[in-house]
């Protein structure tokens, strides 16, 4: 698994049902959804098993996957 958590952000056309399906698939494959985003960003924060990452990256519905980090404002 990744060290830490990742954010999975879906493209604008992805429906909430599609995002929920990805979250369910992730759980069945040993991952853990930590937080679901359904405001400005459509996606979720999760711990992703390495073996499942490839299938997420191959999806046309996902805009990007990135490790969680610290965000600051000035």
Biopython code that builds the backbone (N, CA, C, O; Angstrom):
import numpy as np
from Bio.PDB.StructureBuilder import StructureBuilder

atoms = [
    (1, "UNK", "N", (0.846, -1.188, 0.000)),
    (1, "UNK", "CA", (0.000, 0.000, 0.000)),
    (1, "UNK", "C", (0.882, 1.238, 0.000)),
    (1, "UNK", "O", (2.056, 1.198, 0.367)),
    (2, "UNK", "N", (0.278, 2.335, -0.423)),
    (2, "UNK", "CA", (0.978, 3.606, -0.357)),
    (2, "UNK", "C", (1.269, 3.942, 1.090)),
    (2, "UNK", "O", (0.538, 3.539, 1.995)),
    (3, "UNK", "N", (2.331, 4.675, 1.296)),
    (3, "UNK", "CA", (2.560, 5.228, 2.617)),
    (3, "UNK", "C", (1.723, 6.494, 2.691)),
    (3, "UNK", "O", (1.960, 7.427, 1.923)),
    (4, "UNK", "N", (0.776, 6.550, 3.570)),
    (4, "UNK", "CA", (-0.113, 7.703, 3.642)),
    (4, "UNK", "C", (-1.348, 7.485, 2.790)),
    (4, "UNK", "O", (-1.633, 6.371, 2.351)),
    (5, "UNK", "N", (-2.066, 8.557, 2.568)),
    (5, "UNK", "CA", (-3.331, 8.498, 1.852)),
    (5, "UNK", "C", (-3.228, 9.217, 0.522)),
    (5, "UNK", "O", (-2.329, 10.028, 0.299)),
    (6, "UNK", "N", (-4.168, 8.902, -0.356)),
    (6, "UNK", "CA", (-4.217, 9.539, -1.672)),
    (6, "UNK", "C", (-5.592, 10.129, -1.901)),
    (6, "UNK", "O", (-6.584, 9.663, -1.339)),
    (7, "UNK", "N", (-5.644, 11.155, -2.728)),
    (7, "UNK", "CA", (-6.900, 11.716, -3.187)),
    (7, "UNK", "C", (-7.149, 11.220, -4.597)),
    (7, "UNK", "O", (-6.260, 11.278, -5.446)),
    (8, "UNK", "N", (-8.339, 10.738, -4.845)),
    (8, "UNK", "CA", (-8.768, 10.303, -6.159)),
    (8, "UNK", "C", (-9.832, 11.290, -6.605)),
    (8, "UNK", "O", (-10.893, 11.378, -5.986)),
    (9, "UNK", "N", (-9.565, 12.032, -7.670)),
    (9, "UNK", "CA", (-10.487, 13.052, -8.158)),
    (9, "UNK", "C", (-11.015, 12.620, -9.520)),
    (9, "UNK", "O", (-10.249, 12.282, -10.423)),
    (10, "UNK", "N", (-12.335, 12.638, -9.649)),
    (10, "UNK", "CA", (-12.996, 12.207, -10.866)),
    (10, "UNK", "C", (-13.282, 13.389, -11.791)),
    (10, "UNK", "O", (-13.390, 14.536, -11.356)),
    (11, "UNK", "N", (-13.401, 13.075, -13.067)),
    (11, "UNK", "CA", (-13.728, 14.096, -14.070)),
    (11, "UNK", "C", (-15.149, 14.596, -13.844)),
    (11, "UNK", "O", (-15.953, 13.943, -13.179)),
    (12, "UNK", "N", (-15.445, 15.762, -14.406)),
    (12, "UNK", "CA", (-16.751, 16.387, -14.214)),
    (12, "UNK", "C", (-17.919, 15.502, -14.617)),
    (12, "UNK", "O", (-18.986, 15.598, -14.012)),
    (13, "UNK", "N", (-17.755, 14.651, -15.611)),
    (13, "UNK", "CA", (-18.856, 13.817, -16.082)),
    (13, "UNK", "C", (-19.167, 12.606, -15.224)),
    (13, "UNK", "O", (-20.173, 11.937, -15.457)),
    (14, "UNK", "N", (-18.334, 12.305, -14.238)),
    (14, "UNK", "CA", (-18.556, 11.125, -13.394)),
    (14, "UNK", "C", (-19.752, 11.358, -12.469)),
    (14, "UNK", "O", (-19.876, 12.415, -11.850)),
    (15, "UNK", "N", (-20.619, 10.367, -12.386)),
    (15, "UNK", "CA", (-21.795, 10.476, -11.524)),
    (15, "UNK", "C", (-21.460, 10.018, -10.109)),
    (15, "UNK", "O", (-20.445, 9.359, -9.884)),
    (16, "UNK", "N", (-22.312, 10.369, -9.168)),
    (16, "UNK", "CA", (-22.092, 9.931, -7.782)),
    (16, "UNK", "C", (-22.183, 8.409, -7.683)),
    (16, "UNK", "O", (-21.496, 7.805, -6.859)),
    (17, "UNK", "N", (-23.017, 7.784, -8.507)),
    (17, "UNK", "CA", (-23.102, 6.322, -8.516)),
    (17, "UNK", "C", (-21.786, 5.699, -8.987)),
    (17, "UNK", "O", (-21.352, 4.685, -8.440)),
    (18, "UNK", "N", (-21.157, 6.290, -9.986)),
    (18, "UNK", "CA", (-19.882, 5.780, -10.477)),
    (18, "UNK", "C", (-18.791, 5.930, -9.426)),
    (18, "UNK", "O", (-17.985, 5.020, -9.232)),
    (19, "UNK", "N", (-18.762, 7.072, -8.748)),
    (19, "UNK", "CA", (-17.780, 7.297, -7.686)),
    (19, "UNK", "C", (-18.005, 6.285, -6.555)),
    (19, "UNK", "O", (-17.050, 5.720, -6.022)),
    (20, "UNK", "N", (-19.262, 6.066, -6.199)),
    (20, "UNK", "CA", (-19.587, 5.085, -5.150)),
    (20, "UNK", "C", (-19.149, 3.683, -5.552)),
    (20, "UNK", "O", (-18.682, 2.912, -4.714)),
    (21, "UNK", "N", (-19.299, 3.351, -6.831)),
    (21, "UNK", "CA", (-18.879, 2.031, -7.306)),
    (21, "UNK", "C", (-17.367, 1.860, -7.169)),
    (21, "UNK", "O", (-16.898, 0.804, -6.745)),
    (22, "UNK", "N", (-16.600, 2.899, -7.528)),
    (22, "UNK", "CA", (-15.149, 2.844, -7.363)),
    (22, "UNK", "C", (-14.781, 2.683, -5.892)),
    (22, "UNK", "O", (-13.877, 1.917, -5.558)),
    (23, "UNK", "N", (-15.481, 3.405, -5.010)),
    (23, "UNK", "CA", (-15.207, 3.302, -3.576)),
    (23, "UNK", "C", (-15.499, 1.888, -3.077)),
    (23, "UNK", "O", (-14.735, 1.345, -2.279)),
    (24, "UNK", "N", (-16.591, 1.291, -3.536)),
    (24, "UNK", "CA", (-16.932, -0.083, -3.151)),
    (24, "UNK", "C", (-15.893, -1.073, -3.661)),
    (24, "UNK", "O", (-15.460, -1.965, -2.933)),
    (25, "UNK", "N", (-15.493, -0.904, -4.936)),
    (25, "UNK", "CA", (-14.472, -1.779, -5.512)),
    (25, "UNK", "C", (-13.157, -1.675, -4.739)),
    (25, "UNK", "O", (-12.478, -2.676, -4.507)),
    (26, "UNK", "N", (-12.813, -0.463, -4.350)),
    (26, "UNK", "CA", (-11.592, -0.244, -3.584)),
    (26, "UNK", "C", (-11.639, -1.010, -2.267)),
    (26, "UNK", "O", (-10.673, -1.674, -1.892)),
    (27, "UNK", "N", (-12.765, -0.915, -1.570)),
    (27, "UNK", "CA", (-12.921, -1.628, -0.300)),
    (27, "UNK", "C", (-12.829, -3.133, -0.459)),
    (27, "UNK", "O", (-12.232, -3.813, 0.375)),
    (28, "UNK", "N", (-13.418, -3.661, -1.532)),
    (28, "UNK", "CA", (-13.365, -5.102, -1.783)),
    (28, "UNK", "C", (-11.965, -5.572, -2.157)),
    (28, "UNK", "O", (-11.669, -6.765, -2.092)),
    (29, "UNK", "N", (-11.103, -4.635, -2.549)),
    (29, "UNK", "CA", (-9.739, -4.986, -2.947)),
    (29, "UNK", "C", (-8.705, -4.610, -1.898)),
    (29, "UNK", "O", (-7.518, -4.503, -2.203)),
    (30, "UNK", "N", (-9.156, -4.408, -0.653)),
    (30, "UNK", "CA", (-8.233, -4.187, 0.450)),
    (30, "UNK", "C", (-7.915, -2.742, 0.761)),
    (30, "UNK", "O", (-7.091, -2.468, 1.634)),
    (31, "UNK", "N", (-8.552, -1.809, 0.066)),
    (31, "UNK", "CA", (-8.334, -0.394, 0.341)),
    (31, "UNK", "C", (-9.306, 0.126, 1.378)),
    (31, "UNK", "O", (-10.192, -0.595, 1.838)),
    (32, "UNK", "N", (-9.132, 1.369, 1.735)),
    (32, "UNK", "CA", (-10.015, 1.989, 2.718)),
    (32, "UNK", "C", (-10.321, 3.421, 2.299)),
    (32, "UNK", "O", (-9.412, 4.237, 2.143)),
    (33, "UNK", "N", (-11.604, 3.724, 2.117)),
    (33, "UNK", "CA", (-12.033, 5.083, 1.812)),
    (33, "UNK", "C", (-12.079, 5.849, 3.127)),
    (33, "UNK", "O", (-12.713, 5.419, 4.090)),
    (34, "UNK", "N", (-11.403, 6.979, 3.152)),
    (34, "UNK", "CA", (-11.308, 7.767, 4.385)),
    (34, "UNK", "C", (-12.276, 8.946, 4.401)),
    (34, "UNK", "O", (-12.805, 9.312, 5.451)),
    (35, "UNK", "N", (-12.502, 9.532, 3.238)),
    (35, "UNK", "CA", (-13.400, 10.689, 3.156)),
    (35, "UNK", "C", (-13.907, 10.808, 1.727)),
    (35, "UNK", "O", (-13.141, 10.653, 0.777)),
    (36, "UNK", "N", (-15.199, 11.082, 1.576)),
    (36, "UNK", "CA", (-15.775, 11.292, 0.249)),
    (36, "UNK", "C", (-15.986, 12.784, 0.051)),
    (36, "UNK", "O", (-16.546, 13.469, 0.906)),
    (37, "UNK", "N", (-15.522, 13.278, -1.109)),
    (37, "UNK", "CA", (-15.693, 14.686, -1.472)),
    (37, "UNK", "C", (-16.839, 14.769, -2.474)),
    (37, "UNK", "O", (-16.851, 14.037, -3.463)),
    (38, "UNK", "N", (-17.789, 15.641, -2.229)),
    (38, "UNK", "CA", (-18.883, 15.799, -3.172)),
    (38, "UNK", "C", (-19.300, 17.256, -3.311)),
    (38, "UNK", "O", (-20.475, 17.560, -3.517)),
    (39, "UNK", "N", (-18.340, 18.141, -3.199)),
    (39, "UNK", "CA", (-18.597, 19.559, -3.368)),
    (39, "UNK", "C", (-17.926, 20.048, -4.631)),
    (39, "UNK", "O", (-18.299, 19.664, -5.739)),
    (40, "UNK", "N", (-16.950, 20.885, -4.458)),
    (40, "UNK", "CA", (-16.185, 21.414, -5.591)),
    (40, "UNK", "C", (-15.421, 20.293, -6.283)),
    (40, "UNK", "O", (-15.288, 20.286, -7.507)),
    (41, "UNK", "N", (-14.921, 19.347, -5.493)),
    (41, "UNK", "CA", (-14.164, 18.213, -6.022)),
    (41, "UNK", "C", (-15.038, 16.966, -5.890)),
    (41, "UNK", "O", (-15.659, 16.745, -4.850)),
    (42, "UNK", "N", (-15.082, 16.162, -6.935)),
    (42, "UNK", "CA", (-15.850, 14.930, -6.948)),
    (42, "UNK", "C", (-14.870, 13.769, -6.818)),
    (42, "UNK", "O", (-14.158, 13.448, -7.770)),
    (43, "UNK", "N", (-14.830, 13.133, -5.636)),
    (43, "UNK", "CA", (-13.892, 12.042, -5.443)),
    (43, "UNK", "C", (-13.827, 11.608, -3.997)),
    (43, "UNK", "O", (-14.775, 11.796, -3.235)),
    (44, "UNK", "N", (-12.694, 11.022, -3.624)),
    (44, "UNK", "CA", (-12.529, 10.581, -2.246)),
    (44, "UNK", "C", (-11.056, 10.472, -1.885)),
    (44, "UNK", "O", (-10.180, 10.425, -2.748)),
    (45, "UNK", "N", (-10.816, 10.433, -0.590)),
    (45, "UNK", "CA", (-9.488, 10.201, -0.036)),
    (45, "UNK", "C", (-9.455, 8.753, 0.421)),
    (45, "UNK", "O", (-10.415, 8.265, 1.017)),
    (46, "UNK", "N", (-8.353, 8.064, 0.143)),
    (46, "UNK", "CA", (-8.309, 6.634, 0.461)),
    (46, "UNK", "C", (-6.883, 6.139, 0.594)),
    (46, "UNK", "O", (-5.930, 6.778, 0.148)),
    (47, "UNK", "N", (-6.770, 4.979, 1.222)),
    (47, "UNK", "CA", (-5.546, 4.200, 1.192)),
    (47, "UNK", "C", (-5.758, 3.157, 0.107)),
    (47, "UNK", "O", (-6.725, 2.395, 0.151)),
    (48, "UNK", "N", (-4.847, 3.122, -0.876)),
    (48, "UNK", "CA", (-5.038, 2.278, -2.053)),
    (48, "UNK", "C", (-3.982, 1.174, -2.089)),
    (48, "UNK", "O", (-2.786, 1.462, -2.052)),
    (49, "UNK", "N", (-4.413, -0.080, -2.160)),
    (49, "UNK", "CA", (-3.438, -1.160, -2.336)),
    (49, "UNK", "C", (-2.748, -1.014, -3.697)),
    (49, "UNK", "O", (-3.380, -0.631, -4.681)),
    (50, "UNK", "N", (-1.478, -1.315, -3.743)),
    (50, "UNK", "CA", (-0.699, -1.167, -4.971)),
    (50, "UNK", "C", (-1.320, -1.941, -6.126)),
    (50, "UNK", "O", (-1.359, -1.444, -7.251)),
    (51, "UNK", "N", (-1.804, -3.150, -5.864)),
    (51, "UNK", "CA", (-2.374, -3.962, -6.939)),
    (51, "UNK", "C", (-3.647, -3.364, -7.531)),
    (51, "UNK", "O", (-4.003, -3.696, -8.661)),
    (52, "UNK", "N", (-4.341, -2.493, -6.802)),
    (52, "UNK", "CA", (-5.573, -1.885, -7.301)),
    (52, "UNK", "C", (-5.318, -0.535, -7.963)),
    (52, "UNK", "O", (-6.154, -0.046, -8.723)),
    (53, "UNK", "N", (-4.179, 0.059, -7.679)),
    (53, "UNK", "CA", (-3.851, 1.378, -8.233)),
    (53, "UNK", "C", (-3.869, 1.379, -9.752)),
    (53, "UNK", "O", (-4.363, 2.328, -10.361)),
    (54, "UNK", "N", (-3.346, 0.347, -10.369)),
    (54, "UNK", "CA", (-3.281, 0.273, -11.824)),
    (54, "UNK", "C", (-4.661, 0.349, -12.460)),
    (54, "UNK", "O", (-4.840, 1.028, -13.471)),
    (55, "UNK", "N", (-5.638, -0.341, -11.879)),
    (55, "UNK", "CA", (-6.985, -0.291, -12.450)),
    (55, "UNK", "C", (-7.615, 1.082, -12.274)),
    (55, "UNK", "O", (-8.378, 1.527, -13.131)),
    (56, "UNK", "N", (-7.306, 1.757, -11.176)),
    (56, "UNK", "CA", (-7.807, 3.128, -11.005)),
    (56, "UNK", "C", (-7.180, 4.064, -12.040)),
    (56, "UNK", "O", (-7.871, 4.883, -12.645)),
    (57, "UNK", "N", (-5.884, 3.935, -12.233)),
    (57, "UNK", "CA", (-5.186, 4.799, -13.179)),
    (57, "UNK", "C", (-5.665, 4.582, -14.609)),
    (57, "UNK", "O", (-5.566, 5.493, -15.431)),
    (58, "UNK", "N", (-6.175, 3.409, -14.922)),
    (58, "UNK", "CA", (-6.626, 3.095, -16.275)),
    (58, "UNK", "C", (-8.029, 3.631, -16.580)),
    (58, "UNK", "O", (-8.461, 3.604, -17.732)),
    (59, "UNK", "N", (-8.732, 4.109, -15.573)),
    (59, "UNK", "CA", (-10.107, 4.554, -15.773)),
    (59, "UNK", "C", (-10.171, 5.907, -16.473)),
    (59, "UNK", "O", (-9.432, 6.833, -16.139)),
    (60, "UNK", "N", (-11.063, 6.001, -17.446)),
    (60, "UNK", "CA", (-11.301, 7.270, -18.143)),
    (60, "UNK", "C", (-12.084, 8.260, -17.288)),
    (60, "UNK", "O", (-12.168, 9.437, -17.636)),
    (61, "UNK", "N", (-12.656, 7.806, -16.183)),
    (61, "UNK", "CA", (-13.455, 8.681, -15.323)),
    (61, "UNK", "C", (-12.617, 9.459, -14.318)),
    (61, "UNK", "O", (-13.082, 10.454, -13.762)),
    (62, "UNK", "N", (-11.387, 9.016, -14.081)),
    (62, "UNK", "CA", (-10.555, 9.641, -13.055)),
    (62, "UNK", "C", (-9.681, 10.727, -13.668)),
    (62, "UNK", "O", (-8.954, 10.495, -14.635)),
    (63, "UNK", "N", (-9.770, 11.917, -13.082)),
    (63, "UNK", "CA", (-8.965, 13.060, -13.528)),
    (63, "UNK", "C", (-7.520, 12.897, -13.066)),
    (63, "UNK", "O", (-6.583, 13.022, -13.854)),
    (64, "UNK", "N", (-7.355, 12.612, -11.750)),
    (64, "UNK", "CA", (-6.004, 12.400, -11.225)),
    (64, "UNK", "C", (-6.044, 11.706, -9.874)),
    (64, "UNK", "O", (-7.062, 11.698, -9.181)),
    (65, "UNK", "N", (-4.903, 11.124, -9.522)),
    (65, "UNK", "CA", (-4.676, 10.507, -8.220)),
    (65, "UNK", "C", (-3.378, 11.110, -7.693)),
    (65, "UNK", "O", (-2.354, 11.101, -8.376)),
    (66, "UNK", "N", (-3.434, 11.634, -6.471)),
    (66, "UNK", "CA", (-2.223, 12.222, -5.903)),
    (66, "UNK", "C", (-2.145, 11.927, -4.424)),
    (66, "UNK", "O", (-3.174, 11.796, -3.762)),
    (67, "UNK", "N", (-0.927, 11.820, -3.890)),
    (67, "UNK", "CA", (-0.764, 11.621, -2.443)),
    (67, "UNK", "C", (-1.304, 12.820, -1.681)),
    (67, "UNK", "O", (-1.166, 13.959, -2.128)),
    (68, "UNK", "N", (-1.924, 12.564, -0.520)),
    (68, "UNK", "CA", (-2.362, 13.654, 0.348)),
    (68, "UNK", "C", (-1.146, 14.455, 0.775)),
    (68, "UNK", "O", (-0.051, 13.914, 0.927)),
    (69, "UNK", "N", (-1.347, 15.727, 0.963)),
    (69, "UNK", "CA", (-0.274, 16.585, 1.435)),
    (69, "UNK", "C", (-0.823, 17.715, 2.268)),
    (69, "UNK", "O", (-2.035, 17.828, 2.453)),
    (70, "UNK", "N", (0.034, 18.526, 2.756)),
    (70, "UNK", "CA", (-0.355, 19.681, 3.554)),
    (70, "UNK", "C", (-0.590, 20.853, 2.630)),
    (70, "UNK", "O", (0.244, 21.154, 1.776)),
    (71, "UNK", "N", (-1.717, 21.515, 2.794)),
    (71, "UNK", "CA", (-2.054, 22.685, 1.998)),
    (71, "UNK", "C", (-2.015, 23.900, 2.906)),
    (71, "UNK", "O", (-2.572, 23.878, 4.004)),
    (72, "UNK", "N", (-1.364, 24.953, 2.455)),
    (72, "UNK", "CA", (-1.308, 26.190, 3.247)),
    (72, "UNK", "C", (-1.773, 27.359, 2.395)),
    (72, "UNK", "O", (-1.746, 27.292, 1.166)),
    (73, "UNK", "N", (-2.192, 28.414, 3.045)),
    (73, "UNK", "CA", (-2.556, 29.650, 2.355)),
    (73, "UNK", "C", (-1.713, 30.773, 2.908)),
    (73, "UNK", "O", (-1.214, 30.702, 4.031)),
    (74, "UNK", "N", (-1.563, 31.790, 2.125)),
    (74, "UNK", "CA", (-0.740, 32.914, 2.585)),
    (74, "UNK", "C", (-1.595, 34.050, 3.053)),
    (74, "UNK", "O", (-1.074, 35.082, 3.475)),
]
sb = StructureBuilder()
sb.init_structure("model")
sb.init_model(0)
sb.init_chain("A")
sb.init_seg("    ")
for serial, (resi, resn, name, xyz) in enumerate(atoms, 1):
    if name == "N":
        sb.init_residue(resn, " ", resi, " ")
    sb.init_atom(name, np.array(xyz, "f"), 0.0, 1.0, " ", f" {name:<3s}", serial, name[0])
structure = sb.get_structure()
